[in-house]
Each structure stands twice: as structure tokens, then as C-alpha cells.
């Protein structure tokens, strides 16, 4: 009598003479793939994401805690050291007022990055809210919000900054941020409006409406998650642009003003001495360029990950 052995796991069954695949051995269902999950898997394979992410993380750390790598006082100056080159303990040299360029470059990240992040958050929230309402409700709301955004679009942001900030006394982070949010939200609003209109026309939204879902539920549960991708991409790239814009306004003398420490202020003061002391311009301008480039690189990586057509 042959020995009985455990049968191998069945991979198919026979029903009425027809082979039917058997149920999987693992009863757990596979986790559904989402856009965010696919985007994160794609980002993890991009060296550009890691490079830009590390640069941005470093900038945020020194913006919050600049004394970690610069122990000096950015406002402590000695005219006897005016325009001196690099020396021991002062690797970037001194500026016209005898201030340590290294310390000012490190501390300049605080206000510059703060303006960029706060402006991006403000413009994204305001633009997404107004653009989303215009795209979802349409009608008079769409016409009114579109008309207002077109008015702000007609104002060149740099020219508007020169005019608006020149009549405001005391250039602070709050003042510059408020102005940039005021003129920066229309771009996000247009992106949000188009994304909401596209999502609103999808079958799953129409099905939710037919089942009696309210406007709030459809906006928060069905439309917003599917309209976030283009908003996130534009906001990430715009952050670097806002940092550059703050430096430009400060360079022109209408943005941040002393005693604030900003890369734009230092570049403005060093521009007249580029031949005599090029080190005064090199380091703050280099820090600004690297920061803007890092955010643009991150925005490009996020765009490629969130757009299925670019994978």
C-alpha cells in the first residue's frame, strides 16, 4: 500500500470539468496602490530628490538654529577690518562695515527662508481656497474670483513690490510676506480652479453626487485629494522663486531692511565693491543660488513623480 503524503497546495480546482483558479493561499488582500504611494516609490529612486532634500533640510536647520555653525554676532562689526579677506576664524572675510561675511551668510538664511516658506503657505492656502471654490461652484463665484485674480495678474510682481513696499515704513518679514502673498495667490488659484474642474467631471464624483453626498463631503473626500498634485508641484517650485524675489526686493532697498540680515541686503551692499572685495558678493550670492536651485530641483522631482505621463 503506497504511503500517504500531504497533498501539495492546490493552485486550481475543477468545476464541471473546467479548471478554475483557486483562491490565493494568503487571505490578506494586497494593499491598494495610491497616487501618493506611487509617487513616493518613484521619488525614492531619484538621486535629485535626495540631493535637493538634504540641501533643503540643512537650510531649514541653520535657519532655525544658525548658532550651531556660526557662533559670532552678525551685527558685530569692526571698521578696522573693512573688506579684509579670509583670515583665521573668519573663512569668508569681512564686508565694508567690518562684519563677518560667514556669520551674516549663515544668519541670512533665517529671514530669507522664512519669507519663502511663509509666502508659499499663505499663497497656497488662499489660492487653493478661492480657486477651489471658483472651480467647484462656478457661476457668479467663478466669474468674480476670476476677475479679481486677473486684476492681480495684471500687476507685475516686481514693479508692484517696488511701488507698494516703498511707501511702507520698516521692511520686516511680516510686511514682505504679506505683499508677496497678496500678489502670489492668483497663480495657485488658477491651478486649483483647473484641477477642481477636472476632478469634478470624473465619474466617481458624479456617482457620489447621485448617492446624495453633500458639497462638503465631495470637496474634502473626493475632489481635494485628486486636485492636490498640481498644487503641490507649483507651490514647491514657487518657494524658490519667492526666496529669489525677496532677495531682489531687498537688493533694490524696498524689501527687508537693516537691522534684518538678508542675502539680498548683503548682495546690495557688496555690488559696489565687487572689484575690490569680490568675496563680499560671492558667498551670499552663492548661498542664494544654491537655495533657489535646491527648491527648483525638488519641485521638478515631485512633478515627475506625481505626473503618471512623465514616469
PASEBA-1860 file (N, C-alpha, C; in nm, 3 decimals):
! residues 311
1> XXXXXXXX> 0.086/-0.120/0.000/0.000/0.000/0.000/0.088/0.123/0.000 ~ 0.070/0.212/-0.095/0.159/0.330/-0.103/0.137/0.423/0.015 ~ 0.246/0.491/0.054/0.237/0.583/0.166/0.156/0.706/0.126 ~ 0.080/0.752/0.226/0.002/0.874/0.204/0.086/0.996/0.241 ~ 0.090/1.089/0.158/0.166/1.212/0.183/0.072/1.330/0.178 ~ 0.115/1.440/0.241/0.033/1.561/0.239/0.021/1.614/0.098 ~ -0.097/1.641/0.056/-0.111/1.694/-0.080/-0.052/1.833/-0.091 ~ -0.001/1.865/-0.209/0.052/1.999/-0.233/-0.061/2.100/-0.238
9> XXXXXXXX> -0.033/2.225/-0.202/-0.139/2.327/-0.206/-0.198/2.336/-0.345 ~ -0.331/2.332/-0.351/-0.399/2.337/-0.479/-0.386/2.476/-0.540 ~ -0.355/2.480/-0.666/-0.350/2.608/-0.738/-0.470/2.628/-0.825 ~ -0.549/2.520/-0.848/-0.670/2.535/-0.926/-0.766/2.422/-0.889 ~ -0.892/2.441/-0.912/-0.994/2.342/-0.884/-1.070/2.313/-1.012 ~ -1.140/2.200/-1.012/-1.216/2.160/-1.131/-1.364/2.165/-1.099 ~ -1.438/2.245/-1.173/-1.582/2.257/-1.155/-1.648/2.224/-1.288 ~ -1.725/2.115/-1.290/-1.794/2.072/-1.412/-1.696/2.053/-1.527
17> XXXXXXXX> -1.580/1.999/-1.491/-1.480/1.970/-1.594/-1.402/2.089/-1.641 ~ -1.421/2.204/-1.577/-1.350/2.326/-1.617/-1.254/2.367/-1.506 ~ -1.129/2.395/-1.539/-1.030/2.435/-1.439/-1.056/2.578/-1.396 ~ -1.070/2.598/-1.266/-1.094/2.731/-1.209/-0.983/2.762/-1.111 ~ -0.917/2.874/-1.124/-0.808/2.907/-1.031/-0.860/2.909/-0.888 ~ -0.780/2.853/-0.797/-0.819/2.852/-0.656/-0.787/2.986/-0.592 ~ -0.844/3.008/-0.476/-0.820/3.133/-0.403/-0.675/3.138/-0.361 ~ -0.615/3.254/-0.351/-0.476/3.266/-0.307/-0.458/3.206/-0.169
25> XXXXXXXX> -0.339/3.155/-0.144/-0.310/3.095/-0.015/-0.315/3.198/0.097 ~ -0.269/3.323/0.066/-0.269/3.429/0.166/-0.405/3.497/0.166 ~ -0.478/3.492/0.276/-0.611/3.550/0.276/-0.611/3.702/0.280 ~ -0.497/3.761/0.314/-0.494/3.906/0.323/-0.493/3.967/0.184 ~ -0.570/4.073/0.169/-0.577/4.142/0.040/-0.456/4.234/0.025 ~ -0.411/4.248/-0.099/-0.299/4.338/-0.123/-0.342/4.481/-0.101 ~ -0.251/4.558/-0.048/-0.280/4.697/-0.020/-0.297/4.774/-0.150 ~ -0.404/4.850/-0.157/-0.432/4.925/-0.280/-0.325/5.031/-0.304
33> XXXXXXXX> -0.285/5.041/-0.427/-0.184/5.140/-0.463/-0.251/5.275/-0.483 ~ -0.192/5.376/-0.424/-0.246/5.510/-0.434/-0.148/5.598/-0.509 ~ -0.195/5.718/-0.548/-0.108/5.812/-0.617/0.008/5.853/-0.529 ~ -0.020/5.876/-0.400/0.087/5.916/-0.308/0.189/5.804/-0.292 ~ 0.141/5.679/-0.283/0.233/5.567/-0.270/0.320/5.550/-0.392 ~ 0.260/5.560/-0.510/0.337/5.550/-0.635/0.439/5.664/-0.645 ~ 0.397/5.785/-0.605/0.487/5.899/-0.613/0.606/5.882/-0.519 ~ 0.580/5.831/-0.399/0.688/5.812/-0.303/0.785/5.704/-0.351
41> XXXXXXXX> 0.734/5.597/-0.409/0.823/5.493/-0.464/0.907/5.549/-0.578 ~ 0.849/5.638/-0.657/0.924/5.697/-0.768/1.029/5.795/-0.716 ~ 0.994/5.873/-0.613/1.088/5.970/-0.558/1.210/5.902/-0.498 ~ 1.188/5.787/-0.435/1.299/5.718/-0.370/1.402/5.666/-0.468 ~ 1.369/5.664/-0.596/1.464/5.618/-0.698/1.535/5.733/-0.768 ~ 1.508/5.856/-0.724/1.565/5.973/-0.791/1.677/6.034/-0.706 ~ 1.801/6.034/-0.753/1.909/6.099/-0.677/1.884/6.249/-0.657 ~ 1.817/6.313/-0.754/1.790/6.455/-0.743/1.703/6.487/-0.621
49> XXXXXXXX> 1.613/6.395/-0.587/1.527/6.415/-0.471/1.609/6.414/-0.342 ~ 1.703/6.322/-0.331/1.785/6.314/-0.210/1.879/6.434/-0.199 ~ 1.938/6.474/-0.311/2.032/6.586/-0.307/1.959/6.714/-0.266 ~ 1.848/6.743/-0.333/1.773/6.864/-0.301/1.713/6.856/-0.161 ~ 1.666/6.737/-0.121/1.608/6.722/0.012/1.710/6.747/0.123 ~ 1.831/6.696/0.106/1.935/6.718/0.206/1.975/6.865/0.213 ~ 1.986/6.930/0.098/2.018/7.073/0.098/1.911/7.155/0.168 ~ 1.786/7.125/0.138/1.676/7.199/0.200/1.670/7.172/0.350
57> XXXXXXXX> 1.691/7.047/0.390/1.692/7.014/0.532/1.803/7.090/0.604 ~ 1.920/7.097/0.543/2.031/7.172/0.603/1.996/7.320/0.614 ~ 1.934/7.377/0.512/1.898/7.518/0.515/1.794/7.546/0.624 ~ 1.699/7.456/0.639/1.596/7.476/0.742/1.658/7.467/0.881 ~ 1.754/7.375/0.900/1.820/7.360/1.030/1.897/7.486/1.066 ~ 1.976/7.539/0.972/2.054/7.659/1.005/1.965/7.782/1.014 ~ 1.850/7.780/0.946/1.757/7.892/0.961/1.696/7.894/1.100 ~ 1.668/7.775/1.155/1.612/7.767/1.290/1.720/7.784/1.396
65> XXXXXXXX> 1.836/7.729/1.370/1.943/7.727/1.470/2.077/7.767/1.406 ~ 2.092/7.895/1.367/2.215/7.937/1.299/2.338/7.932/1.388 ~ 2.319/7.945/1.518/2.434/7.945/1.609/2.502/7.808/1.615 ~ 2.440/7.706/1.557/2.500/7.573/1.558/2.629/7.570/1.475 ~ 2.636/7.653/1.372/2.756/7.654/1.287/2.820/7.792/1.278 ~ 2.759/7.891/1.342/2.816/8.027/1.341/2.798/8.087/1.479 ~ 2.907/8.095/1.553/2.899/8.140/1.693/2.905/8.292/1.707 ~ 2.936/8.364/1.601/2.950/8.508/1.611/2.817/8.581/1.605
73> XXXXXXXX> 2.825/8.713/1.615/2.708/8.801/1.607/2.707/8.866/1.469 ~ 2.602/8.848/1.389/2.602/8.907/1.254/2.600/9.059/1.253 ~ 2.564/9.121/1.366/2.560/9.267/1.374/2.683/9.326/1.439 ~ 2.776/9.239/1.482/2.901/9.287/1.542/3.001/9.320/1.432 ~ 3.039/9.446/1.421/3.126/9.490/1.312/3.246/9.568/1.367 ~ 3.354/9.567/1.294/3.476/9.637/1.330/3.530/9.704/1.204 ~ 3.519/9.836/1.198/3.561/9.908/1.077/3.709/9.888/1.045 ~ 3.788/9.853/1.145/3.930/9.831/1.121/3.952/9.710/1.030
81> XXXXXXXX> 3.855/9.622/1.020/3.866/9.503/0.936/3.786/9.516/0.807 ~ 3.751/9.635/0.768/3.668/9.658/0.650/3.729/9.596/0.524 ~ 3.652/9.512/0.456/3.687/9.449/0.329/3.809/9.357/0.338 ~ 3.846/9.316/0.457/3.957/9.221/0.470/3.918/9.085/0.415 ~ 4.014/9.016/0.360/3.989/8.883/0.306/3.983/8.778/0.414 ~ 3.972/8.651/0.375/3.963/8.542/0.472/4.084/8.539/0.566 ~ 4.057/8.520/0.694/4.161/8.506/0.796/4.123/8.391/0.889 ~ 4.209/8.363/0.983/4.181/8.257/1.078/4.054/8.283/1.157
89> XXXXXXXX> 3.962/8.188/1.156/3.836/8.204/1.227/3.732/8.281/1.149 ~ 3.769/8.337/1.034/3.675/8.414/0.950/3.698/8.371/0.804 ~ 3.648/8.254/0.766/3.682/8.197/0.636/3.627/8.273/0.517 ~ 3.524/8.357/0.535/3.466/8.431/0.424/3.510/8.577/0.421 ~ 3.593/8.619/0.517/3.640/8.757/0.520/3.538/8.850/0.584 ~ 3.554/8.982/0.556/3.471/9.085/0.617/3.412/9.175/0.509 ~ 3.298/9.238/0.541/3.236/9.328/0.445/3.281/9.472/0.467 ~ 3.216/9.566/0.403/3.257/9.706/0.410/3.249/9.760/0.553
97> XXXXXXXX> 3.150/9.718/0.630/3.135/9.764/0.767/3.222/9.686/0.866 ~ 3.296/9.589/0.817/3.379/9.508/0.904/3.304/9.394/0.971 ~ 3.188/9.356/0.916/3.111/9.244/0.970/3.161/9.114/0.909 ~ 3.152/9.006/0.985/3.196/8.875/0.938/3.100/8.823/0.832 ~ 3.150/8.801/0.711/3.065/8.759/0.599/3.011/8.618/0.624 ~ 3.090/8.531/0.683/3.044/8.395/0.711/2.923/8.396/0.805 ~ 2.933/8.472/0.913/2.824/8.478/1.010/2.699/8.537/0.948 ~ 2.714/8.642/0.869/2.599/8.705/0.806/2.537/8.614/0.700
105> XXXXXXXX> 2.619/8.537/0.631/2.565/8.444/0.532/2.482/8.335/0.599 ~ 2.530/8.284/0.711/2.456/8.180/0.783/2.327/8.236/0.840 ~ 2.334/8.351/0.906/2.215/8.410/0.967/2.119/8.465/0.861 ~ 2.169/8.494/0.741/2.082/8.543/0.635/1.982/8.439/0.589 ~ 2.011/8.311/0.614/1.918/8.205/0.574/1.788/8.215/0.652 ~ 1.792/8.267/0.775/1.672/8.268/0.859/1.561/8.350/0.797 ~ 1.586/8.477/0.768/1.480/8.563/0.714/1.445/8.526/0.571 ~ 1.544/8.491/0.491/1.517/8.458/0.351/1.431/8.332/0.339
113> XXXXXXXX> 1.467/8.227/0.412/1.390/8.103/0.407/1.253/8.123/0.473 ~ 1.248/8.203/0.581/1.121/8.228/0.648/1.022/8.299/0.555 ~ 1.070/8.398/0.482/0.983/8.468/0.387/0.934/8.372/0.279 ~ 1.023/8.289/0.226/0.984/8.195/0.121/0.880/8.094/0.169 ~ 0.902/8.035/0.286/0.809/7.933/0.336/0.675/7.995/0.374 ~ 0.676/8.108/0.446/0.551/8.172/0.488/0.471/8.221/0.367 ~ 0.540/8.274/0.268/0.470/8.320/0.147/0.408/8.202/0.073 ~ 0.482/8.093/0.062/0.429/7.974/-0.007/0.306/7.920/0.065
121> XXXXXXXX> 0.312/7.911/0.197/0.198/7.862/0.273/0.077/7.953/0.258 ~ 0.101/8.084/0.271/-0.010/8.179/0.259/-0.072/8.180/0.121 ~ 0.012/8.186/0.018/-0.039/8.190/-0.119/-0.108/8.059/-0.156 ~ -0.055/7.946/-0.106/-0.116/7.817/-0.139/-0.252/7.801/-0.072 ~ -0.262/7.838/0.054/-0.390/7.826/0.124/-0.494/7.920/0.063 ~ -0.458/8.046/0.045/-0.552/8.143/-0.010/-0.589/8.109/-0.154 ~ -0.490/8.078/-0.236/-0.517/8.047/-0.376/-0.596/7.919/-0.393 ~ -0.564/7.817/-0.314/-0.638/7.690/-0.324/-0.783/7.708/-0.280
129> XXXXXXXX> -0.804/7.786/-0.175/-0.940/7.808/-0.126/-1.025/7.882/-0.229 ~ -0.973/7.994/-0.279/-1.051/8.073/-0.375/-1.064/8.001/-0.509 ~ -0.953/7.943/-0.558/-0.960/7.871/-0.684/-1.048/7.748/-0.677 ~ -1.042/7.676/-0.563/-1.126/7.559/-0.548/-1.274/7.594/-0.544 ~ -1.308/7.702/-0.473/-1.449/7.744/-0.468/-1.498/7.789/-0.606 ~ -1.411/7.860/-0.680/-1.449/7.905/-0.814/-1.472/7.787/-0.906 ~ -1.384/7.688/-0.901/-1.399/7.572/-0.989/-1.514/7.482/-0.951 ~ -1.545/7.472/-0.823/-1.649/7.380/-0.779/-1.789/7.438/-0.798
137> XXXXXXXX> -1.809/7.563/-0.756/-1.942/7.621/-0.763/-1.971/7.687/-0.898 ~ -1.866/7.741/-0.964/-1.887/7.805/-1.094/-1.978/7.926/-1.082 ~ -2.040/7.962/-1.193/-2.137/8.070/-1.193/-2.078/8.203/-1.152 ~ -2.149/8.275/-1.067/-2.108/8.409/-1.026/-1.980/8.405/-0.945 ~ -1.962/8.297/-0.865/-1.840/8.285/-0.786/-1.718/8.271/-0.876 ~ -1.730/8.190/-0.978/-1.619/8.171/-1.071/-1.587/8.301/-1.144 ~ -1.689/8.372/-1.188/-1.667/8.498/-1.260/-1.602/8.602/-1.170 ~ -1.651/8.613/-1.046/-1.599/8.714/-0.954/-1.455/8.687/-0.916
145> XXXXXXXX> -1.425/8.563/-0.877/-1.289/8.530/-0.834/-1.192/8.537/-0.952 ~ -1.236/8.494/-1.070/-1.151/8.503/-1.189/-1.121/8.648/-1.225 ~ -1.220/8.735/-1.211/-1.198/8.877/-1.242/-1.098/8.940/-1.145 ~ -1.112/8.908/-1.016/-1.019/8.962/-0.917/-0.877/8.910/-0.941 ~ -0.865/8.781/-0.970/-0.731/8.725/-0.994/-0.668/8.784/-1.120 ~ -0.749/8.813/-1.221/-0.696/8.874/-1.343/-0.643/9.015/-1.316 ~ -0.709/9.085/-1.224/-0.660/9.220/-1.188/-0.522/9.210/-1.124 ~ -0.505/9.114/-1.033/-0.374/9.098/-0.967/-0.270/9.045/-1.066
153> XXXXXXXX> -0.314/8.962/-1.162/-0.221/8.912/-1.263/-0.168/9.026/-1.350 ~ -0.246/9.130/-1.366/-0.203/9.243/-1.449/-0.098/9.329/-1.384 ~ -0.068/9.306/-1.256/0.034/9.385/-1.185/0.164/9.306/-1.182 ~ 0.269/9.351/-1.248/0.398/9.282/-1.238/0.443/9.278/-1.093 ~ 0.477/9.160/-1.044/0.502/9.145/-0.902/0.623/9.225/-0.855 ~ 0.725/9.236/-0.941/0.843/9.312/-0.902/0.812/9.462/-0.899 ~ 0.743/9.510/-1.001/0.705/9.651/-1.004/0.608/9.683/-0.890 ~ 0.514/9.592/-0.866/0.421/9.612/-0.756/0.493/9.617/-0.623
161> XXXXXXXX> 0.596/9.535/-0.607/0.672/9.537/-0.483/0.746/9.667/-0.462 ~ 0.805/9.720/-0.568/0.876/9.847/-0.557/0.780/9.959/-0.518 ~ 0.661/9.960/-0.579/0.564/10.066/-0.551/0.504/10.050/-0.412 ~ 0.461/9.928/-0.380/0.391/9.905/-0.253/0.485/9.916/-0.134 ~ 0.598/9.848/-0.140/0.688/9.844/-0.025/0.764/9.974/-0.005 ~ 0.774/10.055/-0.110/0.845/10.183/-0.094/0.768/10.283/-0.009 ~ 0.637/10.262/0.005/0.557/10.354/0.087/0.530/10.296/0.226 ~ 0.579/10.176/0.250/0.561/10.112/0.381/0.688/10.134/0.462
169> XXXXXXXX> 0.671/10.186/0.582/0.786/10.212/0.667/0.828/10.085/0.739 ~ 0.957/10.058/0.734/1.011/9.942/0.804/0.985/9.813/0.731 ~ 1.083/9.764/0.658/1.068/9.638/0.586/1.093/9.520/0.679 ~ 0.989/9.453/0.721/1.000/9.337/0.810/0.959/9.211/0.735 ~ 0.980/9.096/0.797/0.940/8.968/0.737/0.790/8.965/0.715 ~ 0.713/9.014/0.813/0.567/9.012/0.801/0.520/9.100/0.685 ~ 0.579/9.218/0.669/0.538/9.310/0.563/0.567/9.253/0.425 ~ 0.689/9.204/0.407/0.728/9.148/0.277/0.645/9.024/0.246
177> XXXXXXXX> 0.623/8.940/0.345/0.543/8.819/0.323/0.401/8.853/0.284 ~ 0.340/8.950/0.354/0.202/8.989/0.324/0.190/9.039/0.180 ~ 0.284/9.120/0.137/0.280/9.170/-0.001/0.293/9.056/-0.102 ~ 0.387/8.965/-0.078/0.410/8.858/-0.174/0.292/8.761/-0.179 ~ 0.226/8.739/-0.066/0.104/8.656/-0.067/-0.005/8.726/-0.147 ~ -0.016/8.857/-0.131/-0.119/8.934/-0.199/-0.107/8.924/-0.350 ~ 0.015/8.919/-0.401/0.034/8.912/-0.546/0.069/8.771/-0.593 ~ 0.086/8.676/-0.502/0.124/8.540/-0.542/0.011/8.441/-0.547
185> XXXXXXXX> -0.103/8.470/-0.481/-0.212/8.372/-0.477/-0.281/8.348/-0.611 ~ -0.290/8.446/-0.704/-0.363/8.418/-0.829/-0.307/8.300/-0.909 ~ -0.175/8.280/-0.908/-0.118/8.168/-0.982/-0.168/8.035/-0.926 ~ -0.166/8.021/-0.792/-0.215/7.899/-0.729/-0.365/7.884/-0.753 ~ -0.437/7.996/-0.750/-0.583/7.991/-0.769/-0.618/7.935/-0.907 ~ -0.546/7.975/-1.010/-0.573/7.923/-1.143/-0.546/7.773/-1.153 ~ -0.436/7.731/-1.092/-0.405/7.588/-1.093/-0.512/7.510/-1.018 ~ -0.552/7.560/-0.901/-0.653/7.491/-0.820/-0.788/7.488/-0.892
193> XXXXXXXX> -0.825/7.597/-0.957/-0.952/7.603/-1.029/-0.957/7.497/-1.140 ~ -0.850/7.491/-1.219/-0.846/7.393/-1.327/-0.847/7.250/-1.276 ~ -0.773/7.224/-1.166/-0.769/7.088/-1.111/-0.905/7.047/-1.055 ~ -0.974/7.140/-0.990/-1.106/7.109/-0.933/-1.208/7.085/-1.044 ~ -1.203/7.166/-1.148/-1.297/7.147/-1.259/-1.276/7.010/-1.324 ~ -1.149/6.971/-1.341/-1.121/6.839/-1.399/-1.170/6.726/-1.309 ~ -1.142/6.739/-1.177/-1.185/6.635/-1.084/-1.336/6.629/-1.072 ~ -1.403/6.744/-1.082/-1.549/6.748/-1.066/-1.620/6.673/-1.176
201> XXXXXXXX> -1.557/6.661/-1.292/-1.620/6.595/-1.405/-1.597/6.444/-1.407 ~ -1.523/6.391/-1.312/-1.495/6.248/-1.309/-1.620/6.169/-1.268 ~ -1.624/6.042/-1.309/-1.741/5.958/-1.283/-1.765/5.935/-1.135 ~ -1.656/5.920/-1.057/-1.676/5.889/-0.916/-1.739/6.007/-0.841 ~ -1.712/6.130/-0.888/-1.775/6.247/-0.825/-1.923/6.252/-0.862 ~ -1.953/6.223/-0.988/-2.093/6.220/-1.030/-2.170/6.110/-0.956 ~ -2.105/5.997/-0.934/-2.170/5.889/-0.860/-2.195/5.930/-0.715 ~ -2.098/5.997/-0.654/-2.116/6.043/-0.516/-2.230/6.144/-0.507
209> XXXXXXXX> -2.239/6.230/-0.605/-2.348/6.328/-0.606/-2.484/6.256/-0.621 ~ -2.489/6.155/-0.709/-2.614/6.081/-0.729/-2.657/6.007/-0.604 ~ -2.559/5.968/-0.521/-2.590/5.897/-0.398/-2.627/5.991/-0.284 ~ -2.627/6.120/-0.313/-2.671/6.217/-0.213/-2.562/6.280/-0.130 ~ -2.434/6.269/-0.172/-2.325/6.330/-0.097/-2.334/6.482/-0.104 ~ -2.309/6.548/0.008/-2.314/6.693/0.012/-2.190/6.757/-0.048 ~ -2.195/6.889/-0.064/-2.082/6.960/-0.124/-1.955/6.946/-0.040 ~ -1.971/6.957/0.091/-1.853/6.948/0.178/-1.787/6.811/0.167
217> XXXXXXXX> -1.866/6.707/0.168/-1.811/6.572/0.158/-1.743/6.550/0.023 ~ -1.805/6.596/-0.084/-1.744/6.577/-0.216/-1.614/6.655/-0.228 ~ -1.611/6.776/-0.171/-1.489/6.856/-0.179/-1.375/6.792/-0.100 ~ -1.403/6.752/0.023/-1.298/6.702/0.110/-1.262/6.556/0.083 ~ -1.359/6.476/0.042/-1.337/6.331/0.029/-1.297/6.290/-0.113 ~ -1.353/6.357/-0.212/-1.334/6.309/-0.349/-1.253/6.406/-0.437 ~ -1.279/6.535/-0.426/-1.217/6.631/-0.518/-1.080/6.677/-0.469 ~ -1.072/6.720/-0.342/-0.946/6.775/-0.291/-0.829/6.678/-0.303
225> XXXXXXXX> -0.841/6.551/-0.261/-0.725/6.460/-0.273/-0.676/6.444/-0.417 ~ -0.766/6.455/-0.514/-0.726/6.436/-0.653/-0.686/6.566/-0.722 ~ -0.701/6.678/-0.653/-0.661/6.807/-0.710/-0.534/6.862/-0.645 ~ -0.480/6.789/-0.547/-0.364/6.839/-0.473/-0.234/6.831/-0.552 ~ -0.221/6.730/-0.640/-0.092/6.705/-0.706/-0.039/6.828/-0.780 ~ -0.115/6.891/-0.872/-0.059/7.008/-0.941/-0.034/7.125/-0.847 ~ -0.114/7.139/-0.742/-0.094/7.249/-0.646/0.037/7.230/-0.572 ~ 0.066/7.106/-0.530/0.190/7.079/-0.458/0.311/7.106/-0.547
233> XXXXXXXX> 0.305/7.066/-0.672/0.417/7.087/-0.765/0.444/7.235/-0.784 ~ 0.340/7.313/-0.815/0.357/7.456/-0.839/0.406/7.527/-0.713 ~ 0.354/7.490/-0.598/0.394/7.554/-0.473/0.540/7.526/-0.440 ~ 0.586/7.404/-0.464/0.724/7.369/-0.434/0.821/7.449/-0.520 ~ 0.790/7.461/-0.648/0.877/7.539/-0.737/0.868/7.687/-0.704 ~ 0.748/7.734/-0.668/0.729/7.876/-0.637/0.805/7.917/-0.512 ~ 0.831/7.825/-0.420/0.902/7.859/-0.297/1.040/7.916/-0.328 ~ 1.111/7.851/-0.418/1.240/7.904/-0.458/1.229/8.040/-0.525
241> XXXXXXXX> 1.123/8.058/-0.603/1.101/8.187/-0.670/1.075/8.296/-0.568 ~ 1.000/8.266/-0.463/0.972/8.367/-0.360/1.098/8.407/-0.285 ~ 1.185/8.311/-0.258/1.312/8.345/-0.192/1.395/8.437/-0.280 ~ 1.398/8.407/-0.409/1.470/8.492/-0.503/1.407/8.631/-0.512 ~ 1.273/8.636/-0.510/1.204/8.765/-0.517/1.233/8.850/-0.393 ~ 1.235/8.787/-0.276/1.268/8.861/-0.153/1.408/8.921/-0.163 ~ 1.503/8.842/-0.213/1.639/8.893/-0.227/1.645/9.008/-0.327 ~ 1.566/8.999/-0.434/1.563/9.107/-0.533/1.507/9.235/-0.473
249> XXXXXXXX> 1.397/9.224/-0.400/1.337/9.341/-0.337/1.431/9.401/-0.233 ~ 1.499/9.316/-0.156/1.595/9.367/-0.058/1.714/9.431/-0.127 ~ 1.755/9.375/-0.239/1.865/9.434/-0.317/1.829/9.574/-0.365 ~ 1.702/9.593/-0.402/1.656/9.724/-0.450/1.627/9.821/-0.336 ~ 1.637/9.773/-0.213/1.618/9.860/-0.098/1.476/9.877/-0.051 ~ 1.382/9.796/-0.101/1.242/9.808/-0.061/1.192/9.684/0.012 ~ 1.274/9.582/0.023/1.234/9.459/0.091/1.272/9.465/0.237 ~ 1.341/9.361/0.284/1.391/9.363/0.421/1.496/9.471/0.437
257> XXXXXXXX> 1.494/9.535/0.552/1.587/9.646/0.575/1.663/9.623/0.705 ~ 1.785/9.678/0.715/1.862/9.664/0.839/1.782/9.715/0.958 ~ 1.793/9.653/1.075/1.897/9.553/1.113/1.869/9.409/1.072 ~ 1.768/9.385/0.990/1.745/9.249/0.942/1.866/9.201/0.863 ~ 1.895/9.072/0.871/2.006/9.012/0.799/1.949/8.930/0.685 ~ 1.983/8.967/0.563/1.928/8.902/0.445/2.036/8.892/0.338 ~ 2.027/8.787/0.258/2.122/8.773/0.148/2.106/8.888/0.049 ~ 1.984/8.932/0.026/1.962/9.042/-0.067/2.028/9.171/-0.020
265> XXXXXXXX> 2.021/9.199/0.110/2.085/9.319/0.165/2.235/9.311/0.148 ~ 2.294/9.196/0.180/2.440/9.180/0.168/2.485/9.189/0.022 ~ 2.407/9.133/-0.069/2.443/9.142/-0.211/2.437/9.286/-0.258 ~ 2.338/9.361/-0.212/2.325/9.501/-0.249/2.444/9.582/-0.199 ~ 2.486/9.558/-0.075/2.599/9.632/-0.020/2.732/9.594/-0.084 ~ 2.740/9.469/-0.132/2.866/9.422/-0.191/2.878/9.452/-0.339 ~ 2.768/9.488/-0.405/2.771/9.506/-0.550/2.862/9.621/-0.593 ~ 2.876/9.721/-0.508/2.961/9.835/-0.545/3.109/9.807/-0.522
273> XXXXXXXX> 3.140/9.700/-0.452/3.279/9.669/-0.419/3.324/9.537/-0.481 ~ 3.259/9.498/-0.592/3.288/9.367/-0.650/3.433/9.356/-0.700 ~ 3.491/9.467/-0.741/3.630/9.462/-0.789/3.729/9.461/-0.672 ~ 3.701/9.539/-0.570/3.795/9.549/-0.457/3.784/9.431/-0.361 ~ 3.663/9.382/-0.340/3.643/9.274/-0.244/3.536/9.178/-0.297 ~ 3.569/9.096/-0.395/3.469/9.006/-0.454/3.413/8.903/-0.355 ~ 3.487/8.875/-0.247/3.439/8.775/-0.151/3.311/8.821/-0.082 ~ 3.290/8.953/-0.074/3.168/9.005/-0.011/3.043/8.965/-0.089
281> XXXXXXXX> 3.055/8.954/-0.219/2.942/8.919/-0.305/2.931/8.770/-0.330 ~ 3.046/8.703/-0.335/3.049/8.562/-0.374/2.966/8.474/-0.281 ~ 2.983/8.488/-0.151/2.923/8.393/-0.057/2.772/8.412/-0.040 ~ 2.721/8.532/-0.016/2.574/8.544/-0.008/2.504/8.512/-0.140 ~ 2.566/8.551/-0.252/2.505/8.520/-0.382/2.508/8.370/-0.408 ~ 2.616/8.303/-0.368/2.624/8.158/-0.384/2.521/8.086/-0.298 ~ 2.502/8.133/-0.174/2.403/8.071/-0.085/2.262/8.088/-0.142 ~ 2.234/8.205/-0.196/2.103/8.229/-0.257/2.081/8.139/-0.378
289> XXXXXXXX> 2.180/8.127/-0.463/2.167/8.045/-0.584/2.146/7.898/-0.549 ~ 2.221/7.847/-0.451/2.207/7.707/-0.412/2.069/7.681/-0.353 ~ 2.019/7.776/-0.274/1.887/7.759/-0.213/1.778/7.754/-0.317 ~ 1.779/7.849/-0.410/1.677/7.852/-0.515/1.686/7.727/-0.601 ~ 1.808/7.685/-0.635/1.827/7.566/-0.717/1.776/7.442/-0.646 ~ 1.796/7.432/-0.514/1.750/7.315/-0.439/1.599/7.302/-0.443 ~ 1.527/7.412/-0.427/1.381/7.405/-0.430/1.329/7.377/-0.571 ~ 1.396/7.430/-0.672/1.354/7.401/-0.809/1.378/7.254/-0.842
297> XXXXXXXX> 1.491/7.199/-0.799/1.519/7.057/-0.820/1.416/6.970/-0.749 ~ 1.379/7.008/-0.626/1.278/6.932/-0.553/1.143/6.940/-0.625 ~ 1.108/7.058/-0.674/0.983/7.074/-0.747/0.979/6.990/-0.873 ~ 1.091/6.985/-0.945/1.097/6.902/-1.066/1.081/6.753/-1.033 ~ 1.147/6.710/-0.924/1.136/6.569/-0.885/0.994/6.534/-0.844 ~ 0.929/6.624/-0.769/0.791/6.599/-0.727/0.698/6.600/-0.847 ~ 0.721/6.689/-0.941/0.638/6.693/-1.062/0.649/6.564/-1.140 ~ 0.770/6.514/-1.159/0.787/6.389/-1.233/0.721/6.272/-1.161
305> XXXXXXX> 0.721/6.275/-1.028/0.665/6.163/-0.953/0.513/6.166/-0.951 ~ 0.455/6.287/-0.950/0.310/6.297/-0.940/0.239/6.292/-1.075 ~ 0.315/6.309/-1.183/0.255/6.305/-1.316/0.280/6.169/-1.378 ~ 0.178/6.084/-1.389/0.199/5.948/-1.445/0.253/5.951/-1.588 ~ 0.226/6.057/-1.664/0.270/6.063/-1.804/0.421/6.078/-1.815 ~ 0.486/6.125/-1.706/0.630/6.151/-1.710/0.711/6.036/-1.653 ~ 0.645/5.930/-1.609/0.719/5.816/-1.550/0.774/5.725/-1.657
END
